[in-house]
Amino acid sequence: MSITREIIIDPTIRENIIAAIKPHLDGTEEFPAVQSLVQNACKDLGEDQDGGISEDDIRLIALVLIGPELLVDWGNHPRMGDRANPCFQILCPGFDATPRISADIDRYLDHDPADIFPQSKEEGLFEFFLPFTLTTNEEDCRPGLYTIRLDLWFPDSPSAVIPRFYHCDIRLNIKSNVPGQEPVLEIDGDGQSVIDLEGFDLTQYSKVKLKAGGGAVITSTEKSPSHKESAPAPEKAVTFKYELKVNRNIESRSLHVSPQFKKRPHLEKAMLVDDEEDRQIILVAKRVTLFGRNTQNDVVVRFLPRNETNDDLSRDISRNHMVLEINGQGLLIHDKSTKGIALGLHVVEETHPLTTDDVDDELPLCFGTDFLANRFEFELQLFGPERNPHAQRDLLRKDDLFADDSGQRFDRAGKLARNCEINAARLRRTSNLSEEEYVLVYRHVYVGSSRTESAVTIYDHTLKPRHARIVYLSNTFWLENLQNHGAVQVNGLPIAPREMVPLEPGMEIQLGDKLIRFESVKQKGVET
């Protein structure tokens, strides 16, 4: 049954109930048993102290105590070279929405990366399978310790006091297969306890190690007697219960829509204006971006200011000169011109792909292939994923949760950017009008003082390398404060960390000591 109301009893009473019950739990209790313990504890308070505790309150306190649980049915425990297909079950009474799950299987174990879609078996129970093989490049894996990292999060929670983000590390300790010696079975996990080994044939192992909660180790070296005249007993599955730990890092960083700004204008292009430096950064959030002399292009390219000399030079820029397109593999440069495109010292032949291998490099991009001519030049730089894989997963999860919670969605460019891991691209004019640059926002960009970390670079010593972030969701540019409360202000109002502000033209954004404006696009010296 869904719970929609918050715990309304006095928080001190709630904490006293939790403190009284928690020391007596060993992690094996079922949810109804914990609920009964809470109910009895509430009765012990007496009518004058219970504060009108309702059935919903009791159920929510029980959820705080027990939380979601993870059961893993390993079947017949695999050995080197075997194919494993363990069945994972999430027990989460009180959570109605299907949990989102990601798994990181040790890179030295062969597996096919795939999205996980848990199936609801009954109320509060979800199930999924996670196949992998105890091989490395199709050869038996080496003995050693292998890890499966599981992260899960719930789109909503029965109460604000119940976390939504959890993780669990499962370790597989693979022992060597020595001729003439039976192998050792060893599985352990954070806070795991053994659920059921009854009927499991342990004769194939010389030793069985099962690590339970609190780091205890249960060891069995005894073999079952064999009777040739009797049929072997059927094996039962080896099932373990693992503790799902709250992911405090994600829990404390979850995003929320700003309560101060309600309007969410739909924009494909906008710009940030720094009046002090007479500089503007044009943001383009499109899957396909057109460059050329034609004023109908997304980015109009010509030598400026307008005069006879610059107009003559601009004739070498085609009306439709270049197309940049994001796809599932990377960023494609399409040459649509008559004069050609050069990337560094290489001529682009119709189409040239850029991938994450090109991230962080400053690539000279020129309109025209005559290296002796006065060509129009850009400096192109790609911005990719977080360097730390765990930080990258956390960021994707944080954005997905915000999209779900706020009813937003990433457009096609954002989904392709997730696949190819290119979030943005920046083009700086190096041959002409350097005070205008272009940032292609496919998923998100950082705003800060570092040219290498932040696609939107603001030169001011009061800014951090990554001071804020702009995320493109549902055709809207959203601003996130990455620093302390008040380090970012919008229209004079301080923005809290993790508060997402939908940007609209006319807003003034204070970043440290620097004031910039968010405006509709108007390129310098270009009549549209």
Sequence and secondary structure as in RCSB ss.txt:
>XXXX:A:sequence
MSITREIIIDPTIRENIIAAIKPHLDGTEEFPAVQSLVQNACKDLGEDQDGGISEDDIRLIALVLIGPELLVDWG
NHPRMGDRANPCFQILCPGFDATPRISADIDRYLDHDPADIFPQSKEEGLFEFFLPFTLTTNEEDCRPGLYTIRL
DLWFPDSPSAVIPRFYHCDIRLNIKSNVPGQEPVLEIDGDGQSVIDLEGFDLTQYSKVKLKAGGGAVITSTEKSP
SHKESAPAPEKAVTFKYELKVNRNIESRSLHVSPQFKKRPHLEKAMLVDDEEDRQIILVAKRVTLFGRNTQNDVV
VRFLPRNETNDDLSRDISRNHMVLEINGQGLLIHDKSTKGIALGLHVVEETHPLTTDDVDDELPLCFGTDFLANR
FEFELQLFGPERNPHAQRDLLRKDDLFADDSGQRFDRAGKLARNCEINAARLRRTSNLSEEEYVLVYRHVYVGSS
RTESAVTIYDHTLKPRHARIVYLSNTFWLENLQNHGAVQVNGLPIAPREMVPLEPGMEIQLGDKLIRFESVKQKG
VET
>XXXX:A:secstr
    S   S HHHHHHHHHHHGGG  S   HHHHHHHHHHHHHHH TTTS S  HHHHHHHHHHHH  EEEEE S
S   TT EE  EEEEE TT  S  EEEEEE TTSB        EEEETTEEEEE  EESEETTEE  SEEEEEEE
EEE S  SSTTS  EEEEEEEEEE    TTS  EEEEEETT EEEE TT   TT SEEEEE GGG EEEE     
  TTS        EEEE  EE HHHHTT  EE SS       SEEEEEETTTTEEEEEE  SEEEEESSTTSSEE
   SS SHHHHHHHTTS SS EEEEE SS EEEEE  SS EEETTEE  SEEEE GGGTT  EEEEE S TTS  
EEEEEEEE   SSHHHHHHHHHHHHHHHHHHT    HHHHHHHHHT  EEEEEESSS TTEEEEEESSEEEEES 
TTT SEE   TTS TT EEEEEETTEEEEEE SSTTSEEETTEE  BTEEEE  TTEEEEETTEEEEEE    TT
   
